[in-house]
Amino acid sequence: MKKMSSLRFHQLQECLSPLGKISCRPLFGGYSLAIDDTVFAMVAEGETYLKICEQSAEYRVVHATPLLTMRKNGRPVLLKYYQVDETLWGDSKTLFNLSASSLQSARNEKRLQHASGRLKDLPNISFHMELLLINAGVSDEKMLRQFGAEKVWLKLRESNKALTLNVLYALEGAIAGVHSAALPTQRRQELKVWAGSQHKNIDLYSG
């Protein structure tokens, strides 16, 4: 994967300096960009993508910027991040305004998630998965975090021995606040090794 050029990064940092310092972390095979621990943008294949928000709709209609695409199980998955095109790089005022809107939208989402504590509000957790978790004794986000992905996965396996590794990835992603496919490769490998040690006959590859 190509990294974001240092020139682009410094340009973005200078443009957004009133919002705070930008931090980078490996994610999606690229990087996440965050301010005050809130992710508002992604970098993949050398391109920068801002989180979609209500305020970005008009710009995206006019400029038809592509969405960030990643692959899950060999299939493309579109994420809610749109590419910063050359027009936007050349317009520091609009870049600042749209970046600020993306950051505020991300902050609002985090606030709502923490306020509700509902499992289904977390990434990767469907209504059906929420019911399974509650049935296993994990009733809210706080309990999920306290137990951790590994222990919760074992609880779920007590009633479903066919539970796959993908569910473990989903739980870990829910705790981390990211799509399961966005987990760092090293962490995925750690979980895979751990799961394999729990049951040598487990099917690690089925969906």
ZITAQUI-V249318 format. One record per residue. N is the residue number from 1. PHI is phi in radians with two decimals (* if undefined). Layout:
<<N:PHI> <N:PHI>>
This chain:
<<1:*> <2:-1.40> <3:-1.45> <4:-1.14> <5:-1.13> <6:-1.08> <7:-1.10> <8:-1.12> <9:-1.09> <10:-1.15> <11:-1.10> <12:-1.19> <13:-1.08> <14:-1.15> <15:-1.10> <16:-1.74> <17:-0.93> <18:-1.12> <19:-1.52> <20:2.29> <21:-1.44> <22:-1.51> <23:-1.97> <24:-2.06> <25:-2.47> <26:-1.06> <27:-2.89> <28:1.02> <29:1.36> <30:-2.21> <31:-2.49> <32:-1.75> <33:-1.98> <34:-2.37> <35:-2.21> <36:0.95> <37:1.16> <38:-2.06> <39:-1.32> <40:-2.15> <41:-2.68> <42:-2.29> <43:-2.17> <44:-2.54> <45:0.90> <46:1.41> <47:-1.78> <48:-1.81> <49:-2.25> <50:-1.66> <51:-1.14> <52:-1.16> <53:-2.57> <54:-1.02> <55:-1.23> <56:-1.54> <57:-1.02> <58:-1.10> <59:-1.10> <60:-1.20> <61:-1.16> <62:-1.25> <63:-1.81> <64:0.85> <65:-1.26> <66:-1.22> <67:-1.54> <68:-1.19> <69:-2.08> <70:-2.23> <71:-1.95> <72:-2.26> <73:0.94> <74:1.43> <75:-1.92> <76:-1.26> <77:-2.20> <78:-1.49> <79:-1.83> <80:-1.47> <81:-2.38> <82:-1.98> <83:-1.25> <84:-1.41> <85:-1.48> <86:-1.10> <87:-1.08> <88:-1.24> <89:-1.05> <90:-1.50> <91:-2.18> <92:-1.09> <93:-1.15> <94:-1.17> <95:-1.05> <96:-1.12> <97:-1.09> <98:-1.23> <99:-1.14> <100:-1.09> <101:-1.18> <102:-1.09> <103:-1.11> <104:-1.15> <105:-1.09> <106:-1.13> <107:-1.12> <108:-1.10> <109:-1.09> <110:-1.09> <111:-1.10> <112:-1.15> <113:-1.10> <114:-1.20> <115:-1.24> <116:-1.43> <117:1.23> <118:-1.24> <119:-1.07> <120:-1.20> <121:-1.44> <122:-1.47> <123:-1.01> <124:1.31> <125:-1.77> <126:-1.44> <127:-1.07> <128:-1.11> <129:-1.11> <130:-1.04> <131:-1.11> <132:-1.11> <133:-1.15> <134:-1.08> <135:-1.10> <136:-1.54> <137:1.66> <138:-1.93> <139:-1.67> <140:-2.68> <141:-1.07> <142:-1.05> <143:-1.16> <144:-1.04> <145:-1.20> <146:-1.14> <147:-1.27> <148:1.55> <149:-1.04> <150:-1.10> <151:-1.16> <152:-1.14> <153:-1.05> <154:-1.13> <155:-1.09> <156:-1.15> <157:-1.22> <158:-1.09> <159:-1.89> <160:-2.60> <161:-1.18> <162:-1.53> <163:-0.99> <164:-1.76> <165:-1.13> <166:-1.06> <167:-1.18> <168:-1.10> <169:-1.07> <170:-1.09> <171:-1.14> <172:-1.10> <173:-1.13> <174:-1.07> <175:-1.18> <176:-1.38> <177:1.43> <178:-2.33> <179:-1.07> <180:-0.99> <181:-1.26> <182:-1.59> <183:-1.08> <184:-0.98> <185:-0.96> <186:-1.09> <187:-1.18> <188:-1.06> <189:-1.14> <190:-1.04> <191:-1.16> <192:-1.10> <193:-1.11> <194:-1.08> <195:-1.08> <196:-1.10> <197:-1.29> <198:-1.35> <199:-2.75> <200:-1.13> <201:-1.72> <202:-1.13> <203:-1.50> <204:-1.46> <205:-1.95> <206:-1.33> <207:-1.33>>
